[in-house]
Amino acid sequence: MEIKAEEFRSLRQGLMKVNQYIRKFMKLARYAREDVNSNKKKQKCFRRGLNASLREQMVTHIYPNFNTLMNHTILLEEE
């Protein structure tokens, strides 16, 4: 289980589309519960793994919850 937790901690979007990254993030997050046990931590982990261009576009925004953050990221990629 620790191997999966480390895989989660090192997860980066890379060449994946945002939807693919979200699915992998959600799948691996269950192995690193301490890292995502609050909305703030979950958002931080998610942003950390995004490609630099998306991360830069989102840096000035505050999102009320993780779902809003995910949806906004998907919309940014589509534009």
C-alpha positions as CSV (number, residue, x, y, z in Angstrom):
1,M,0.0,0.0,0.0
2,E,2.9,2.4,0.7
3,I,4.1,1.9,-2.9
4,K,0.7,3.2,-4.2
5,A,0.8,6.1,-1.7
6,E,4.2,7.0,-3.1
7,E,2.9,6.7,-6.6
8,F,0.2,9.1,-5.7
9,R,2.6,11.6,-4.2
10,S,4.8,11.5,-7.4
11,L,1.8,11.6,-9.8
12,R,2.1,14.2,-12.5
13,Q,-0.2,15.0,-15.4
14,G,2.5,14.7,-18.0
15,L,1.0,13.9,-21.4
16,M,-2.4,12.8,-19.9
17,K,-5.5,14.8,-20.6
18,V,-7.1,16.3,-17.5
19,N,-9.8,13.7,-17.4
20,Q,-7.2,10.9,-17.4
21,Y,-5.2,12.7,-14.7
22,I,-8.4,13.1,-12.6
23,R,-9.2,9.4,-12.8
24,K,-5.7,8.4,-11.9
25,F,-5.6,11.0,-9.1
26,M,-8.8,9.7,-7.6
27,K,-7.8,6.0,-7.9
28,L,-4.5,6.6,-6.2
29,A,-5.7,9.1,-3.6
30,R,-7.4,6.3,-1.6
31,Y,-3.9,5.0,-0.8
32,A,-2.7,8.3,0.6
33,R,-5.7,9.3,2.8
34,E,-3.6,11.5,5.1
35,D,-2.5,13.6,2.1
36,V,-6.1,14.3,1.0
37,N,-8.1,14.3,4.3
38,S,-9.2,17.9,3.8
39,N,-10.4,19.9,0.9
40,K,-7.3,22.2,1.0
41,K,-4.9,19.3,1.0
42,K,-6.7,17.5,-1.8
43,Q,-6.6,20.7,-4.0
44,K,-2.9,21.2,-3.2
45,C,-2.0,17.7,-4.3
46,F,-4.1,18.0,-7.4
47,R,-2.6,21.3,-8.4
48,R,0.9,20.1,-7.7
49,G,0.5,17.4,-10.4
50,L,-0.9,19.6,-13.1
51,N,1.2,20.6,-16.1
52,A,2.9,24.0,-15.6
53,S,0.7,25.8,-18.1
54,L,-2.5,24.8,-16.3
55,R,-1.1,25.3,-12.9
56,E,0.0,28.9,-13.8
57,Q,-3.6,29.7,-15.0
58,M,-5.1,28.5,-11.8
59,V,-2.6,30.0,-9.3
60,T,-4.6,33.2,-8.7
61,H,-8.0,31.4,-8.2
62,I,-9.5,30.1,-4.9
63,Y,-11.9,27.3,-5.3
64,P,-14.6,26.5,-2.7
65,N,-14.2,22.8,-3.2
66,F,-12.3,20.1,-5.1
67,N,-15.1,19.5,-7.6
68,T,-15.1,23.1,-8.6
69,L,-11.4,23.0,-9.1
70,M,-11.6,19.9,-11.2
71,N,-14.4,21.3,-13.4
72,H,-12.5,24.6,-13.9
73,T,-9.4,22.6,-14.9
74,I,-11.3,20.6,-17.5
75,L,-12.7,23.9,-18.9
76,L,-9.3,25.5,-19.1
77,E,-7.9,22.5,-21.0
78,E,-10.8,22.6,-23.5
79,E,-10.1,26.2,-24.3
